[in-house]
Every structure is written in C-alpha cells, then in structure tokens.
Amino acid sequence: MKKLLKITLSLIILFVIGYFIYTFYQKRAIVKGVVHIEAESVLKIGIHDIKKTLLVDLISSPGYYWNNAKFSQSKKDKDSVETDGKGIDFEPYSMVFYTMKNQQNTYFSTLKIDDSEAFEIYILDYLKKKNSSIENAQYKYAIDKKSKLVFAWTSNKLAIALSLDPSFEKCQPVFDDVLLNDKLIYDTNNSYLKRIISSDSHITYLNEDNEMTINFLDGKAIISGLWHTSTPYKFKSQIQYTAIPDASLLFYLDANFQNEENRKWVSTFLDGISFFEKNNLNSVSLTDQMNGVISLSIKDATMQSDTIITYEYDDNFEKVTTKSLQEKRAPVVVLSVGAHRGLNSYLIEQGALENNILKAIPYYTFYAQEDSLNSVFSTVKHNQTLESKTGSYFFNLDVDFENLQKDLEIPKGEKVSTLLESLRISARQESKDTIILKGKLLGKTPHINIISQLFFGLQEQDSIR
C-alpha cells in the first residue's frame, strides 16, 4: 500500500512539474514572432487559461454541465473554422493581437504555418465557402468580407487582420513588414512581451504603460485597469451630472473640456462619425458649445405620435398625399448635455433642431429644452424629473438588463436579460497622472462560470426556438 502511495505521489509530482514546465515554455514561445516591432498596443486572449478555468468549473459543478451538454450536440456551425490537420494551429496557448498607430479599427496577428501543403488545401476550401478568392502579390492574400478578415501568407507564416473596413491595400504595409521583412518582436525581455508573459488574466490589453484585464469567474466577469495620463489631472476627481432616478441604463461622462487637449481629442473623434456629417454638424463648432459633461438615462416607456404618410389616387386619378397619426411605444430616454445656451441655437442653424424637436434622430421624437447649464433632449415632452448628483467617477455605465429589456423591448433581447443581471463600468482620476478603471458583469447563476452561462443559455434558447 505504501509503495502504491509513493508511486502515485511521484506521478502527481512529475505531472505538476511537467505542467509548470509546459506553461513556462508556452507562455514565452507563443508570443515570439507575433507582435510588430512598432506596435501601438497589444491584446492577449489566454485561450489555455480560459479552458483551464472552465475545466475547474466543470469539476466543481458537474451536474450543471451534464444537464446542459445536450444543447452543444447540435450540428456544427457551417461557418466555423475547423483546425485539426489544417497545417496551422488556430487555437494556440494564447492568441495575441496588436494595433498599429496609422491603422484605425484594425487588429493584427501572426501565426506559424507548420505544414504549408495542408494549409493551402484548407485555406482554398475555406475561401470557396466564403465566396472569396486567393490573390497574388509578393505573397498570397485573400479577404473574407463577411467575417471582416484579411489573410496574407507565405509558406511558413500567416498574417491576419481583423478590421471594420477590410482592405488589402490598407493592411499591405503591415503585411509587407511581417511577411517580407520579419519586423516582429522575438526578444522576451521586450516590455510588451514581458508584461504579456507575466499576466495570468484571461484577457489582457496593454498600451505603453497602461493595462486593462478581464477575468471570467463564477457568476461574473471582472474588469480592471490602470492608466497613466501624459498630462496631470486630465479628468476631474469630482463631477456633477443629472439623470433619471433609478434608471435601467445610466451613462455619464465628464470629458473635462477645461483641458483643451480633451476637447481637441473629442472633436477629432466626432469628426470621423458619419452621423454628424449627415446632420451637417461640425465637430469643432459642436464641442465649442459644450463643457464635456454628458449623461444618458433610460427608465420606463411612453407613447408618442408618429406621422404616417401614404399615397392615394383621387377621382381624377391624381396621386395625393395622405397623412395620419399613429401612436407608438417609446422608451423614456433623457440625454443631458452640459452646454452653453448657444448649443441649441447652433443646432437650429444647422437644421438639426426644428420647433424644439431634434431632427437628427429620426426613429423617436426627442424634445429639446435648455437652461444656463444644460441642453436636455427627452422622448417625453413635459419636464422630466431629474436628479442632480455628485460623484467621484468621471465615467460610469450602469445597466440593469431585465429592466432595460422591459423599457426597450429589443427583439430577441430577452435572451440576454434572462442570463445577465447587471453591468457596471467606471473610471476615476485616482491621482494626478493615474486613472483607475473597474467593471463587473454579473450573471443570473452565481456558482457557474459566466462564459458557460452565456454559452449554454444562448444555445438552449436557440434550440427551443
């Protein structure tokens, strides 16, 4: 008996040592030759760490997984990527992405091709299903517009770009660097690689000296971040805002336009959004009327009259326009913008505001009001009861999913509202050059990992339908 125990204990020790050697090696090997030497930020998704967490959850709550496993036995998604025997590992120990300074809304990654012949067969079959073709430059490339992906590869390396606007021409400079010039980081003492290796979080985002992490736990996902600002006191340590009491959704931000750098950044950001261009709103003129404080709150519902236009023919067979009023349900939404009295005047001049109705948002009717401190736009015509609050967070988002679904009645939104309880993300100026970011997403079942809750919960509701 003692001999058996010794053998068992020895095997356990060897397994533990082997596992630590494996993780030590994989953490370092997987990040080499993946990130561009001029990367602006890096995002790591710890695939192995997430799987390990879910395995522990399965062991601690086997009944839940046994009862729900039947929902994962359905047919495979025809668009899913099969990775076995394809000459490349699409699910490595960790998946690492990076961004480049002059490539907006685009994430890049690099994967090693182990078997070029097998990969060529796989990628050809994959692209045929996507109605995409392989093109030739100094290397091969292809675009999957549906998945927003651009692929480029040689015999031993695959470069991937995930972009809102997938374009080879846009990504080509980075692909050339990666595939032709091997401008990738291999030194594990590099600042980015060093921090990625040391992070055990499920998701890690790094940007210069800044860091944000997400971890998926039983019943919740935890977000945390530490950001350093280039200028002292970039945001205020205490702010004031107005909102509907006990709102199902509350968002507020004090961008602190007393800091001119903040105002310029917001103007530049708004300048690239088509909504403002379509409504003839100049981002500089708009922000000049604002102080940076904005809040959005939703609670309950109201009825609004909508004008329905139809066309009929009179007795002379001439086409005439007929207008009728129709009642429709709308959520009670209040958008409060900290502004000078000139904001509404500017909106009127640009045609975005007419007869105290905000024309820029067509689906619901937003009525405009203003005082010396705020311009308020609400789906309720009469004055809405608002609370004036003071807080230490310059950014905050609070969501009660069940109540929000009742207010908005989003088609198929009940899926999420039955699985998730609440979300809160907030940020505050901790010291003169440090910002603390915190967040928590709560699920309905506290003892089951939130990834499993969402995965099985959404599959269950789809199978029932």
C-alpha positions in Angstrom: 0.0 0.0 0.0 2.8 2.4 0.9 4.6 1.6 -2.3 1.4 2.4 -4.3 1.0 5.7 -2.5 4.7 6.6 -3.2 4.2 5.8 -6.9 1.0 7.8 -7.0 2.6 10.7 -5.2 5.6 10.6 -7.5 3.4 10.6 -10.6 1.4 13.6 -9.3 4.7 15.5 -8.6 6.0 14.7 -12.0 2.7 15.8 -13.6 2.8 19.1 -11.7 6.4 19.7 -12.6 5.7 18.8 -16.2 2.7 21.1 -16.3 4.7 24.0 -14.9 7.5 23.4 -17.5 4.9 23.2 -20.3 3.2 26.5 -19.2 6.6 28.2 -18.7 7.6 27.3 -22.2 4.3 28.0 -23.9 3.9 31.4 -22.3 7.2 32.5 -23.8 7.1 30.6 -27.1 3.6 31.7 -28.2 4.5 35.4 -28.1 7.7 35.3 -30.0 7.4 36.5 -33.6 3.8 37.6 -33.3 3.9 41.3 -32.5 5.2 44.0 -34.8 8.2 45.9 -33.6 6.3 49.2 -33.9 3.0 48.0 -32.3 1.0 50.7 -30.5 -0.9 48.2 -28.3 -1.2 44.5 -27.6 -4.2 42.3 -26.8 -3.7 38.8 -25.4 -6.6 36.2 -25.1 -5.4 33.4 -22.8 -7.1 30.5 -24.5 -5.4 27.9 -22.3 -6.1 29.8 -19.1 -9.8 30.2 -20.1 -10.1 26.4 -20.8 -8.4 25.6 -17.5 -10.8 27.8 -15.6 -13.8 26.1 -17.3 -12.4 22.7 -16.6 -12.2 23.5 -12.9 -15.7 24.8 -13.0 -16.8 21.6 -14.7 -15.2 19.6 -11.9 -16.9 21.7 -9.2 -20.3 21.7 -10.8 -20.6 18.6 -13.0 -24.4 18.4 -12.7 -24.8 21.8 -14.5 -22.6 20.7 -17.4 -24.2 17.3 -17.7 -27.7 18.7 -17.8 -26.8 21.3 -20.4 -24.4 19.3 -22.6 -27.2 18.2 -24.8 -27.5 21.7 -26.2 -24.0 21.5 -27.6 -24.6 18.3 -29.5 -26.4 20.1 -32.4 -24.8 20.4 -35.8 -21.6 22.4 -36.3 -21.9 25.9 -37.5 -21.2 25.7 -41.2 -19.1 28.9 -41.0 -17.0 27.6 -38.0 -13.3 27.1 -38.6 -12.1 23.5 -38.2 -8.5 23.5 -37.1 -7.5 19.8 -37.0 -5.0 18.8 -39.7 -5.0 22.2 -41.4 -1.3 22.9 -41.2 -1.8 25.6 -38.6 -3.0 26.0 -35.0 -5.8 28.5 -34.8 -6.2 27.8 -31.1 -2.7 28.3 -29.6 -1.9 28.5 -25.9 -2.7 32.2 -26.2 -3.9 34.4 -29.1 -2.0 37.7 -29.4 -3.2 40.7 -31.4 -1.7 44.1 -31.9 -2.6 47.5 -33.3 -0.6 49.9 -35.4 -0.6 53.7 -35.0 -1.8 54.5 -38.5 -4.3 51.6 -38.8 -7.5 52.6 -37.2 -10.0 50.0 -36.0 -7.7 47.1 -37.1 -6.1 44.3 -35.1 -3.3 42.2 -36.5 -1.9 38.8 -35.5 0.7 36.3 -36.8 0.5 32.6 -36.8 3.1 29.9 -37.7 2.3 27.6 -40.6 3.5 24.1 -39.7 2.5 22.3 -42.9 2.2 24.6 -46.0 0.6 21.9 -48.2 -2.1 21.1 -45.7 -2.7 24.8 -45.1 -3.0 25.6 -48.8 -5.7 22.9 -49.1 -7.5 24.2 -46.1 -7.5 27.9 -47.0 -8.6 27.2 -50.5 -11.6 25.2 -49.3 -12.4 27.8 -46.6 -12.4 30.7 -49.1 -14.6 28.8 -51.5 -17.2 28.5 -48.8 -16.9 32.3 -48.3 -17.1 33.1 -52.0 -13.6 34.6 -51.8 -10.6 34.0 -54.0 -6.8 33.9 -53.5 -4.9 36.8 -54.9 -1.1 37.1 -55.5 1.3 39.9 -54.6 4.8 39.1 -53.3 2.8 36.6 -51.2 -0.7 35.3 -51.3 -3.7 37.1 -49.8 -7.5 36.9 -49.5 -10.4 38.8 -47.9 -13.3 37.4 -46.0 -15.6 40.4 -46.0 -18.4 38.7 -44.0 -16.0 37.9 -41.1 -14.1 41.3 -41.6 -10.8 39.4 -42.0 -7.9 39.8 -44.3 -5.4 37.0 -44.7 -1.8 37.1 -46.2 0.7 34.3 -46.1 3.9 32.7 -47.2 5.0 29.1 -46.9 5.7 29.4 -43.2 3.8 32.4 -41.8 0.2 33.7 -41.8 -0.6 37.3 -41.1 -4.2 38.1 -40.1 -6.0 41.5 -39.9 -9.4 42.0 -38.3 -10.9 45.3 -39.5 -14.2 47.1 -39.6 -13.2 48.0 -43.2 -11.3 45.0 -44.5 -9.0 46.1 -47.3 -5.7 44.6 -48.5 -4.3 48.0 -49.6 -4.9 49.3 -46.1 -3.2 46.4 -44.5 -0.4 45.8 -47.0 2.3 48.0 -45.3 2.0 45.8 -42.2 1.8 42.6 -44.1 5.0 43.6 -46.0 6.7 44.2 -42.7 5.7 40.9 -41.3 5.9 38.6 -44.2 8.8 40.1 -46.2 10.9 41.9 -43.7 10.2 39.9 -40.5 9.7 43.1 -38.4 8.5 41.1 -35.4 9.5 41.0 -31.7 11.4 37.9 -30.7 13.1 39.2 -27.5 11.1 38.1 -24.4 12.7 41.0 -22.5 10.8 43.4 -24.6 8.4 45.5 -22.5 5.3 44.3 -24.2 6.2 40.6 -24.3 7.5 40.7 -20.7 4.1 42.1 -19.5 2.1 39.6 -21.6 4.1 36.7 -20.3 3.6 37.8 -16.6 -0.1 38.3 -17.0 -2.3 35.4 -15.9 -5.6 37.2 -16.8 -8.0 35.7 -19.3 -7.8 38.9 -21.5 -5.0 41.5 -21.2 -4.8 44.7 -23.1 -1.6 46.7 -23.0 -0.8 50.2 -24.3 2.6 51.7 -23.4 2.4 52.0 -19.6 -1.3 51.3 -19.4 -3.1 47.9 -18.8 -6.6 46.5 -18.7 -7.6 43.0 -17.8 -10.8 40.9 -17.9 -11.3 37.7 -16.0 -14.2 35.3 -16.2 -15.2 33.9 -12.8 -18.2 32.1 -11.3 -21.2 34.3 -11.9 -19.3 37.3 -13.1 -16.7 38.9 -15.3 -14.3 41.3 -13.6 -12.7 44.3 -15.5 -9.8 46.2 -14.0 -7.4 48.7 -15.5 -4.6 51.1 -14.6 -4.0 54.1 -17.0 -1.3 56.7 -16.8 -2.0 60.1 -18.4 0.5 62.3 -20.2 -0.9 65.4 -18.5 -1.7 65.8 -14.8 -5.3 65.8 -13.7 -6.6 65.0 -17.2 -10.1 64.4 -15.7 -11.8 65.8 -12.6 -11.8 64.0 -9.3 -15.4 65.1 -8.6 -18.2 65.7 -11.2 -21.9 66.7 -11.3 -24.5 65.3 -13.6 -28.2 64.9 -14.0 -30.2 61.7 -14.7 -33.5 59.9 -14.2 -33.6 58.3 -10.7 -33.2 54.5 -10.6 -32.7 54.3 -14.4 -32.4 50.9 -16.1 -29.5 52.3 -18.0 -27.3 55.2 -16.8 -24.3 56.5 -18.7 -22.4 59.6 -17.8 -19.1 61.2 -18.7 -17.2 64.3 -17.8 -14.6 64.7 -20.6 -13.4 67.9 -18.8 -13.2 70.4 -21.7 -11.4 72.8 -19.4 -8.5 70.6 -20.6 -8.1 71.8 -24.2 -6.3 68.6 -25.1 -9.5 66.6 -24.2 -11.7 68.9 -26.3 -9.5 68.5 -29.3 -9.4 64.7 -29.0 -13.3 64.6 -28.8 -13.6 66.9 -31.8 -11.2 64.6 -33.8 -13.2 61.5 -32.7 -16.5 63.0 -33.7 -15.2 64.2 -37.0 -14.9 60.7 -38.2 -18.5 59.7 -37.4 -20.9 59.8 -40.3 -23.9 60.7 -38.1 -22.5 64.2 -37.5 -21.6 64.6 -41.2 -25.1 63.6 -42.3 -26.7 66.1 -40.0 -24.4 69.0 -41.1 -22.7 69.2 -37.6 -19.2 70.4 -37.4 -17.3 68.7 -34.6 -15.3 71.7 -33.6 -18.3 74.0 -33.6 -20.3 71.4 -31.6 -17.7 70.9 -28.9 -17.1 74.6 -28.6 -20.6 74.9 -27.2 -20.1 72.0 -24.7 -18.3 71.7 -21.3 -17.7 67.9 -21.7 -20.4 66.6 -19.3 -22.9 64.3 -20.9 -25.4 61.8 -19.4 -27.9 59.4 -20.9 -30.5 57.6 -18.8 -33.5 55.3 -19.7 -36.4 54.3 -17.5 -40.0 53.2 -18.3 -41.8 53.9 -21.5 -44.2 56.5 -23.0 -46.4 56.8 -26.1 -45.5 59.1 -29.0 -47.5 60.1 -32.1 -45.9 59.3 -35.4 -47.0 60.8 -38.7 -47.6 58.1 -41.3 -47.5 59.2 -44.9 -49.5 57.2 -47.6 -50.3 57.9 -51.2 -53.8 57.6 -52.7 -55.5 58.4 -56.0 -58.4 60.9 -56.2 -61.4 60.7 -58.6 -59.3 62.3 -61.3 -56.6 59.6 -60.8 -54.1 62.1 -59.5 -51.7 61.0 -56.8 -52.4 62.7 -53.4 -50.5 62.6 -50.1 -52.4 61.5 -47.0 -51.1 62.0 -43.5 -52.3 60.2 -40.4 -51.2 60.0 -36.8 -50.3 56.7 -35.2 -49.4 56.0 -31.6 -46.3 54.1 -30.9 -44.4 53.0 -27.8 -41.1 54.6 -27.0 -38.7 54.3 -24.1 -38.3 57.3 -21.8 -34.8 58.5 -22.7 -33.2 61.6 -21.4 -30.0 62.9 -22.9 -28.4 65.8 -20.9 -25.5 67.7 -22.4 -23.6 70.2 -20.3 -23.5 73.3 -22.6 -23.8 77.0 -23.0 -27.0 78.5 -24.3 -25.6 78.6 -27.8 -25.8 74.9 -28.4 -29.5 74.8 -29.3 -29.0 77.9 -31.4 -26.2 76.1 -33.3 -28.4 73.0 -33.8 -31.2 75.2 -35.2 -28.8 76.9 -37.6 -27.6 73.6 -38.9 -31.2 72.2 -39.3 -30.7 69.5 -36.7 -33.3 71.1 -34.3 -36.6 72.4 -35.5 -39.6 73.5 -33.4 -37.8 72.2 -30.3 -37.6 68.7 -31.9 -34.3 67.1 -32.5 -34.4 66.1 -36.2 -31.1 64.3 -36.1 -32.6 61.2 -34.5 -35.5 60.1 -36.7 -36.9 57.0 -35.1 -38.1 58.6 -31.8 -39.1 62.1 -31.2 -36.7 64.0 -28.9 -38.0 67.3 -27.4 -35.4 69.9 -26.6 -35.1 72.1 -23.5 -32.2 74.2 -22.2 -31.1 76.3 -19.3 -27.9 78.1 -18.5 -26.1 74.8 -17.7 -27.6 72.1 -19.8 -29.3 71.2 -23.1 -31.7 68.3 -22.4 -33.3 66.1 -25.1 -36.0 63.8 -24.0 -38.6 61.4 -25.5 -41.1 63.0 -23.1 -42.5 66.4 -24.0 -43.1 67.6 -20.4 -40.3 68.4 -18.0 -38.9 65.1 -16.7 -38.0 64.7 -13.0 -34.2 64.5 -12.9 -31.8 64.1 -10.0 -28.7 66.2 -9.8 -25.8 64.0 -8.4 -22.2 64.4 -7.5 -19.7 61.6 -8.0 -16.0 60.7 -8.0 -16.1 58.8 -11.3 -15.7 60.8 -14.5 -17.0 57.9 -16.4 -19.8 55.5 -15.4 -22.0 52.9 -17.1 -24.8 51.1 -15.2 -27.1 48.6 -16.8 -29.9 46.6 -15.3 -30.6 44.1 -18.1 -34.0 42.9 -17.0 -35.5 46.4 -16.6 -33.7 47.7 -19.7 -35.3 45.0 -21.8 -38.7 45.9 -20.4 -38.1 49.5 -21.3 -36.6 48.9 -24.8 -38.4 45.7 -25.8 -35.5 44.8 -28.1 -36.3 41.8 -30.4 -34.6 38.7 -29.0 -33.2 40.9 -26.2 -34.9 38.7 -23.7 -32.1 36.1 -24.3 -29.6 38.4 -22.7 -31.9 39.7 -20.0 -32.6 36.2 -18.7 -28.9 35.3 -18.4 -27.3 38.6 -17.2 -28.2 40.6 -14.2 -26.2 43.8 -14.4 -23.1 45.6 -15.7 -21.1 48.4 -14.2 -18.0 50.0 -15.6 -16.5 53.1 -14.0 -13.3 55.2 -14.1 -11.9 57.8 -11.8 -8.9 60.1 -11.6 -7.0 58.3 -8.7 -4.1 60.8 -8.6 -2.7 63.5 -10.8 -1.4 61.1 -13.5 -3.3 57.8 -12.7 -6.7 56.6 -13.8 -8.4 53.5 -12.2 -10.9 51.5 -14.3 -13.2 49.0 -12.7 -16.0 46.9 -14.0 -18.3 43.9 -13.2 -20.7 41.9 -15.3 -23.0 39.8 -13.2 -24.8 36.6 -14.4 -28.0 35.1 -13.0 -26.3 32.0 -11.7 -23.6 32.8 -9.1 -21.9 29.4 -8.9 -21.3 28.8 -12.6 -18.7 30.5 -14.7 -20.2 33.3 -16.7 -18.8 32.0 -20.0 -20.7 28.7 -19.6 -23.8 30.5 -18.5 -23.9 32.6 -21.7 -22.8 29.7 -24.0 -25.3 27.1 -22.7 -28.0 29.7 -22.1 -28.0 31.1 -25.6 -27.8 27.7 -27.2 -30.7 26.5 -25.0 -32.9 29.4 -26.1 -31.9 28.9 -29.8 -32.7 25.2 -29.6 -36.1 25.8 -28.0 -37.0 28.3 -30.8 
